[in-house]
């Protein structure tokens, strides 16, 4: 299950783990104009862990999901 919310400066997607245990904590994805952050509560440390992706890192991650094992570099495309 997931939720989508549109805030003033970001789109927020929350992924909710449901089903059989063990369940993981919710993952919150904040899509800003210049970066994307992922946040997840860590119960062991009682803190929220946060990872920030630049937009180019996010493009590379999206490409990597459809490629076999290897080393790759994305070529610039003409964006109109």
C-alpha positions as CSV (number, residue, x, y, z in Angstrom):
1,X,0.0,0.0,0.0
2,X,1.2,3.6,-0.6
3,X,0.1,7.1,-0.3
4,X,0.8,10.2,-2.4
5,X,0.6,13.8,-1.1
6,X,1.4,17.1,-2.9
7,X,3.0,19.6,-0.5
8,X,4.1,23.1,-1.3
9,X,7.7,22.2,-2.3
10,X,7.6,18.4,-2.7
11,X,5.6,15.4,-3.7
12,X,5.6,12.9,-0.9
13,X,5.1,9.1,-1.5
14,X,4.9,6.8,1.6
15,X,5.4,3.1,1.0
16,X,3.7,1.0,3.7
17,X,4.9,-2.6,4.3
18,X,1.9,-4.8,4.9
19,X,1.3,-8.6,4.8
20,X,3.2,-11.3,6.5
21,X,5.7,-10.5,9.3
22,X,8.4,-9.4,9.7
23,X,7.3,-6.1,8.4
24,X,9.7,-3.2,7.7
25,X,9.1,0.4,8.7
26,X,7.4,2.8,6.2
27,X,9.6,4.4,3.6
28,X,8.9,8.0,2.8
29,X,10.1,9.5,-0.5
30,X,10.2,13.3,-0.9
31,X,10.6,14.5,-4.5
32,X,11.8,18.1,-4.5
33,X,12.8,20.2,-7.5
34,X,16.5,19.4,-7.2
35,X,16.7,16.2,-5.3
36,X,14.9,13.2,-3.9
37,X,15.1,11.9,-0.3
38,X,14.3,8.6,1.2
39,X,13.5,8.3,4.9
40,X,12.9,5.3,7.1
41,X,12.6,5.1,10.9
42,X,15.3,2.9,12.6
43,X,13.8,1.5,15.8
44,X,17.2,0.2,17.0
45,X,18.6,3.8,17.0
46,X,15.3,5.6,17.5
47,X,16.1,7.9,14.6
48,X,15.0,8.5,11.1
49,X,17.6,7.5,8.5
50,X,17.8,9.7,5.4
51,X,19.3,9.3,2.0
52,X,19.5,12.1,-0.6
53,X,19.7,11.4,-4.3
54,X,20.6,14.1,-6.9
55,X,18.4,14.0,-10.0
56,X,21.2,12.4,-12.0
57,X,21.7,9.7,-9.4
58,X,17.9,9.0,-9.6
59,X,18.1,8.7,-13.4
60,X,20.9,6.3,-13.0
61,X,19.0,4.2,-10.5
62,X,16.0,4.1,-12.7
63,X,18.2,2.9,-15.6
64,X,20.0,0.3,-13.5
65,X,16.7,-1.4,-12.6
66,X,16.4,-2.6,-16.2
67,X,20.0,-3.6,-16.9
68,X,22.1,-6.7,-16.3
69,X,25.2,-6.8,-14.2
70,X,28.0,-4.5,-15.3
71,X,29.4,-0.9,-15.3
72,X,27.5,1.8,-17.2
73,X,27.5,5.5,-17.9
74,X,24.4,7.3,-19.2
75,X,24.8,9.4,-22.2
76,X,23.3,12.9,-22.3
77,X,20.1,13.1,-24.3
78,X,18.6,16.1,-26.1
79,X,15.9,17.3,-23.8
80,X,13.4,19.7,-25.3
